[in-house]
């Protein structure tokens, strides 16, 4: 049966005018979206996928942006076929949010912090439907039930900051669904969410699609995410569509080297690799500017990089023959809950509760769990950025839990932290060079600023940055570049031990692969010891020798990273593993069969 086409994009061009040049962010793309179909648009930051979505919604800011060519034909239920490019603003406003709705990437910036979640969804309902305020409230609570928000009446009265990231995204989906749209555009709706929350959001979107026979345009940088969601995949690179086809063809037989790179750079779960292939590995550029395409398949490339079990055994024998560099004994970190006018402590939040483990020199210990499990609090407690309630933190033979702030200061150069958000951890008023030199000055590394500058430039080059970047400010760099700068700053003090707290969670998979490879290279070169914190078990498995799984402040299970993945001992760990988007052929086929059976 031929499906009804809802949206036709023909030769679309969207340009942005800069001071020196005109950038074609979307460059002559064409595709269709049919009723009940899910089309996934995949590509790195800057590929043009989000600009495509904003063009379809006619939300491109003008100036500096403008749709300069092409047609966006939408088959409206009321108006028939209309070209959205030429539709007057008043008419496009009637379709936007009503027949075509959008869920944005970052729900916290999309929701107004001064209004309750319920009021914001009610506003959208009152805008598009002729109902009373009482009816709008009832519809809002019904929508909150549909998107499976717990305690809908309570969430209705909550402000955005009072609910979790996954709950905020559900509120945004409820708002998008309030107009009963034909098309839902989802722009990176699960980036930086826990894998379990991500899985429930994707499942929710498919459920709503089935119930309403709605079309979905799903935008992401991660091919693994849309493997079991999309019917058709469009791969974008530098504003152009480089490949498109059905989901099985794209995953089993990708034709373009860029698609191969996107597939290869996500950490595989069925094997352990020495390093992750990146997009640049499949698309090499000569000095002349000519592109050389790697004709090897993804499997051919990754099979050459597999680490054998014998190699791991020998490496672990070397690591675990030494004395631990860090011993965590019965650590507890509690936060008091105060109530009443006098601020009386009525209870405690047990963020970390009786946690014990050892970390060995040269080891990477993975710390994994959902948001709120206590992993970040534990990392900061180990570094004494949060005081422990009780327990011992023995680093290099000293119990640092009992040291004064003054005594801790001299130890800080040996224990460093790479934060999740590099932008907020860099001072916007300092150049990159000053930001890296500052801790060197505090700890007296090198005798003069001239000597320090030489070391900083060497560090920048070591993390694949240019020496000219020394004089640039944080806002001038991409997310991946800023994370490299933060790694260089941590290296500047020549530490023995580094905690990496979700250092790649918000990065493109291709940039993520580059940063993970860099961390492993530096570990081999300088002999670092890492605690690597993440909610993504596939990333932790790739990076770690051993893994600690946390849940509600306690250790759920711990042991060899591969052994835990292959044979999880608890239901919680199994849930984390099952939630990972694997992108394997049997999973894709099972998802397609399930979608077909549900539509019958």
Buried (B, 14 or more C-beta within 10 A) or exposed (E): EEEEBBBBBBEBBBBBEEEEEEBBBBBBBEBBBBBBBBBBBBBBBBBBBBBBBBBBBBEBEEEEBBBEBBBBBBBBEEEEEBEBBEBEEEBBEBBBBBBBBBBBBBBEEBBEEEBBBBBBBBBBBBBBBEBEEEBBBBBBBEBBEBBBBEEBEBBBEBBBEEBBBBBBBBBBBBBBBBBEBBBBBBBBBBBBBBBBBBBBBBBBBBBBBEEBEBBBBBBBBBBBBBBBBBBBBBBBBBBBBBBBBEBBBBBEEBEBBBBBBBBBBBBBBEEBBEBBBBBBBBBEEEEEEEEEEBEBBBEEBBEEBEBEEEEBEEBBEEBBEEEBBBBBBEBBBBBEEEEEEEEEEEEBEBBBBBBEBBBBBBBBBBBBBBBBBBBBBBBBBBBBBBEBBEBBBBBBEEEBBEBEEEEBEEBBBBBBBBBBBBBEBBEEEBBBBBBBBBBBEEBEBBEEBEEBBEBBBEBBEBBEBEBEBBEBBBEEBBBBBBBBBBBBBBBBBBBBBBBBBBBBBBBBBBBBBBBBBBBBBBBEEEEBBBBBBBBBBBBBBBBBBBBBBBBBBBBBBBEBBBEBBEEBBEEBBEBBBEBBBBBBEEBBEEBBEEBEEEEE
